[in-house]
Amino acid sequence: MSMLSRRHLMMAATGFAAAAMAAPRGAFAQAAATPAGPFTLPPLPYPAAALEPHIDAKTMEIHHGKHHQGYVSNMNGFAKDHPKLAQMSVPDVLGNLGDVPEAIRTGVRNNLGGHANHTMFWQIMGPNGGKPSGEVAAAIDRDLGGMDKFQAAFNAAGGKQFGSGWVFVTVGKDGKLAIEARPNQDTPLMDGKRVLLGNDVWEHAYYLNYQNRRADYLKAWWNTVNWNKVGERYAAAKAGTLGV
């Protein structure tokens, strides 16, 4: 490199450093901010630390602000060229993936599925979640053999899910409950079913605290379930008004 080139490089570096020092705080963060779009990240309905010690604040911050935000950002990218994606309800898009253009179908499956799953996930958790009551408690007794048997079967399904995925409780049109596991970000919404609740068994949901001890996470997670919200979702599912 010539002396002149070195001199120009040093001047350019000095100029950039000076500009960085003079720029208002947050200027670079704004430049890197996620562009707006029709899909939005729902705020957590409680502080990130509210589910401790069962789920730590750092995991919640990364899970919500990085992973879920990533699915939302990717969907906004798809919607730029395919605005019809945002004109339909999320369950309608996921229930009719064959109608999504083939070039983006896998991306929509993964990212809109992730958006739907996580939107549900934040809703059905909360501090001091109590116990099931009313119609949802009766349905658990009727369809899943009572709370102890239900939790054991649910945890077993989540533990057996190879790699990444979810374990769900679905609600049939007749109000009947069933447990099913799905890989990746797939969701029962893809089959026209409705989701009462679900637990995320991707490692990003638990690895900071539990490492490879998924069984411990599955057991502890029940302390975070907001049964009032689950009861509301069950009533909405039976009424045909439940979304994601």
N, C-alpha and C positions, 0 to 999 in steps of 0.2 A: 504494500500500500504506500502511495506517495505521501510526502509530508503534507501536501495540500489536502489530500483526501482525509488524512488523520485530523487535520485542523478543522475541516468542515464537519467531521463526525463529532469532534469534541464540542464544537459550537452548537451543533444541533442538539446534543445531549444536554448541554447547559441550558439552552433555550427551553427545552421540554421541562426540565426540572423547575425552572423559574415559573413557567406557566402553571405547572401543577401546584406550586406553592401559592400562586396568586389566585387560583380558581376557588370559587366558593365551596365550602364543605358540602358534600353530597352531589357535586356536579358529575363525578364519574359514576356514582351509584345510579343517578338518573339516566345516564347514557346507557347503562346496562339493564335498566328496569324492563320487566316483562311488558310487552305491548298489550294494550287493551284489546278486548275482543268480546264476542257474545258469550263465551264461557268464562265463568268467574270462580274463584276459589272461595268457598263459604268459610266464614270465620269460625274458629273454634267456639263452641257455646260455653266455654269455661276456660280458666287460665291453664297454661300448658303444664303447670305443676299440680293441677287439681287431682290427678289420678295417682300421685305418688302415695306409697312406695311401689305400687303394682306396675305402673308405667311411669318412667321418669320424665322430667320436663324436657331434657335434651332430645330424647327419642321422639317426643311429641312435636317438638319444634322442627326437627329434621323431617319427620314423617309427613307432617302437615305442610310446612313451608317449602320443602324441597321436592319430595316425592309427589305429593298430590298436586302441587303447583306445576310440576313438570307435565303431568297429564293434561292439565288445563291449558297450558301454553301450547302443547302439541295439538290439541283440538282447535285452538284458535288459529294455528297455522293451517290446518286442513280446511277450516271454515272460510279462509280468505278466498280460496279457489272453488269451494263447494258450499256456498251460503245456505243451501237447503238443510245442511246438517243442524244448523241452529234454529231452523224454522219448525222442526219437529220436536216432540218431547224426547227426552233421553230414553225412556223405555221403548218408544216406537222405533227409534233408530236401532237400538240394540236388538230388538225383536225382529228386525227386518234387515239384517246385515247383508243378505243377498242382494238387496237393492242399492247398497253402497257401491260406488265405482270400485272396480277390482284393484286399481292401482293404490287405493288408500284403505281398502277394506281391513287388512290386518292391523294397520295403524289405528283405525277407528275402533276396532274390536279391543285392542289393548288399552288405548288411552281413554276412550269413553267408558269402557268397562271399569278402568281404574278410577275415573272421576265418579261414576255412580257408586261403586263399592265404598270408596272412602267418604263420600258425602253421607251415606247411610251410617258408616262406622262412627264418625264423630257424633252423630245424632244419638245413637243408642248407648253411649257411654256418659258417665258423669260421676261426681263424688257422691257418696252416700246413696247408692242406687236402690237400696231397699230389697224387697222380695216381690216376686210376681203375685198378682192378686186378680180378683174378678174373672172375666172371661178368658184372659190369656193364661191364668193359672189353671183354670178348668180345662183348657185346651191342652196344656202340657200334661196334665194328669190323664186325659182321655186318649191322646194320640201318641205320647212319648213315654208313658209309663211312670209319670211323676218326676219330680225335680232331680232326685239322685240318679235315677236311670237315664234321664235326659242328659244331664251334665256329663255322665260317664260316656255315653254314646257320642255326644258332640265332641268331647275331647279326644276320643279315640279316632274319630273321622279326621279331625284336624291333625292329629299326630301321624296318621298314616299318609297324609297328603305328601307325595314325593316332591321335593323341591319347593317351589313357590306356589302359593294358592290361597284359597279361602275355604272356610267351612260355614255353611249357612243353615238357617231354619227358614223354610219356605211356607207360604200360606196358599192352599188351594182355593178354588172358587167356592168350595163348600166350607171353607174355614179350617180345613184339616191341616195340621202341621206335619212337616217332614224335614229330616236332616239330609243335607247333601254337600259334598265337597266339590270344588271346581279348581282347575289349574290356573296359574297365572292370574290375569285380571278378568277371567270369565265370570259370568254372573247368571243366575237363574232367569234374569230379565231377558236373556237371549232366547229363552224357551217360552216366553210369555207368562212366566210365573212372577209372583210377588215375594219380596224378601222381608221377613219379619226382623231378623237380626243376623249378624255375621261377624266372624272374627278373622282378622288378617293373619295368616301364618307365613307371610314373606319374612325373611330374616330382618329386614329393615324395621319391622314392627317391634322387635324384642331384643335384638342382638347386643345392644350396649349393656343391658342389665343381665340378660339370661344366656348370652353366648349361644351355644348349641343346645341348651336345655329347653327345647320347645315345650315339653310336657309341663315344666314348671310355669312357663308363661301361660299356657292354656288354663292351668288350674288357678293362677292368680288373677287372670283376666275377669273371672266372674265377679270379683269385687268391684269392678268398674261399670258393670251393666246398670243402666238407668231403666228400671222396670216400669216406671210411670210412662216413659217415652215408648217403651216396647208395647205397653198396653194401648197407647194411642195409635201406634202403627197397626196393631192387630185390628182395632176397630175400623181404621181406614181401609185396610186390606179387605175386610169383609164387606165394606160399603162400596168397594171398587174405586176408591179415591186415592189410594196410596201410590206415590210416585216412585222415586228411587229408594 
